[in-house]
């Protein structure tokens, strides 16, 4: 009986370690928080509206832009800065950390991908 209990506990321990290892690494395809159009630009923040889709989490979001936020042009992977963002651009946002579950949500961007103008 002790042998089987040990094997079950050891198996659960291995599964737990494997799942922790996956979340600790960098995501190759991180979840898109929102895809939509920039409607408003403020200092270190943009407001994006879109449609909640199968691969996105939100339809409206206030997106904070930090010093470490990457702003890239999708397709070319050219790094840009906040001054390149314009009202009407279509973007995808990957959030970093937790978002405030208000409506619209509020969070800091890890990455903003410019899709089109």
C-alpha positions as CSV (number, residue, x, y, z in Angstrom):
1,X,0.0,0.0,0.0
2,X,2.8,2.4,0.9
3,X,4.5,1.6,-2.4
4,X,1.4,2.6,-4.4
5,X,0.9,5.8,-2.4
6,X,4.5,6.8,-2.9
7,X,4.2,6.2,-6.7
8,X,1.0,8.3,-6.9
9,X,2.5,11.1,-4.9
10,X,5.7,11.0,-6.9
11,X,3.8,11.1,-10.2
12,X,1.8,14.1,-9.0
13,X,5.0,15.8,-7.9
14,X,6.5,15.3,-11.4
15,X,3.3,16.7,-13.1
16,X,3.4,19.7,-10.8
17,X,7.0,20.4,-11.7
18,X,6.3,20.1,-15.4
19,X,3.5,22.5,-15.3
20,X,5.5,25.0,-13.3
21,X,8.3,24.8,-15.8
22,X,6.0,25.7,-18.7
23,X,4.6,28.8,-17.1
24,X,8.1,30.0,-16.0
25,X,9.4,30.2,-19.5
26,X,8.8,32.7,-22.2
27,X,5.6,32.2,-24.3
28,X,6.3,31.8,-27.9
29,X,2.7,32.7,-28.7
30,X,1.5,34.8,-25.8
31,X,-2.3,35.5,-25.4
32,X,-3.5,38.6,-27.2
33,X,-5.3,40.8,-24.7
34,X,-7.0,43.0,-27.3
35,X,-7.0,43.6,-31.0
36,X,-8.6,46.8,-32.2
37,X,-8.3,50.4,-33.2
38,X,-6.6,53.1,-31.2
39,X,-9.3,55.6,-30.3
40,X,-7.4,57.8,-27.9
41,X,-3.8,58.6,-27.1
42,X,-2.6,60.1,-23.8
43,X,0.8,60.4,-22.2
44,X,2.0,56.8,-21.6
45,X,-1.5,55.4,-22.3
46,X,-3.7,54.5,-25.3
47,X,-7.4,53.5,-25.4
48,X,-8.2,50.6,-27.8
49,X,-11.6,49.4,-29.0
50,X,-12.1,46.2,-30.9
51,X,-14.3,43.1,-30.9
52,X,-13.7,40.2,-28.5
53,X,-12.6,37.3,-30.7
54,X,-11.7,33.7,-30.1
55,X,-8.0,34.6,-29.6
56,X,-8.5,37.8,-27.6
57,X,-9.7,38.5,-24.1
58,X,-11.2,42.0,-24.2
59,X,-13.1,44.4,-26.5
60,X,-12.1,47.7,-24.8
61,X,-8.9,48.6,-22.9
62,X,-6.9,51.4,-21.5
63,X,-3.3,50.3,-22.2
64,X,-0.4,51.6,-20.2
65,X,2.9,52.1,-22.0
66,X,6.0,51.6,-19.8
67,X,9.7,52.1,-20.7
68,X,10.1,48.4,-21.4
69,X,6.9,48.1,-23.6
70,X,7.9,46.9,-27.0
71,X,6.1,48.6,-29.9
72,X,6.6,46.8,-33.1
73,X,5.3,46.8,-36.7
74,X,3.9,43.3,-37.2
75,X,5.4,41.6,-40.3
76,X,8.6,43.6,-40.3
77,X,9.3,43.3,-36.5
78,X,10.6,46.9,-36.8
79,X,10.8,48.4,-33.3
80,X,9.1,51.8,-33.0
81,X,8.3,54.2,-30.2
82,X,5.2,55.7,-28.7
83,X,5.4,58.7,-31.0
84,X,4.7,56.4,-33.9
85,X,1.3,55.4,-32.6
86,X,-1.7,57.3,-34.2
87,X,-5.4,57.3,-33.7
88,X,-7.0,54.9,-36.2
89,X,-4.2,52.4,-36.2
90,X,-5.2,48.8,-35.7
91,X,-3.1,47.1,-33.0
92,X,-2.7,43.9,-31.0
93,X,-1.8,44.3,-27.3
94,X,-0.2,41.7,-25.1
95,X,-0.6,42.6,-21.5
96,X,2.1,42.2,-18.8
97,X,1.0,41.0,-15.4
98,X,-2.5,41.5,-14.1
99,X,-5.1,43.8,-15.5
100,X,-7.7,45.8,-13.5
101,X,-10.9,44.0,-14.2
102,X,-12.8,47.3,-14.6
103,X,-14.7,48.0,-17.8
104,X,-12.8,48.8,-19.9
105,X,-9.9,46.9,-18.4
106,X,-6.7,48.7,-17.6
107,X,-3.3,47.1,-17.8
108,X,0.3,47.7,-18.9
109,X,1.4,46.4,-22.3
110,X,4.3,44.1,-22.6
111,X,4.0,44.4,-26.4
112,X,2.0,46.5,-28.8
113,X,1.9,45.2,-32.4
114,X,0.9,47.7,-35.1
115,X,-1.2,45.8,-37.7
116,X,-2.2,48.7,-40.0
117,X,-3.2,52.4,-40.0
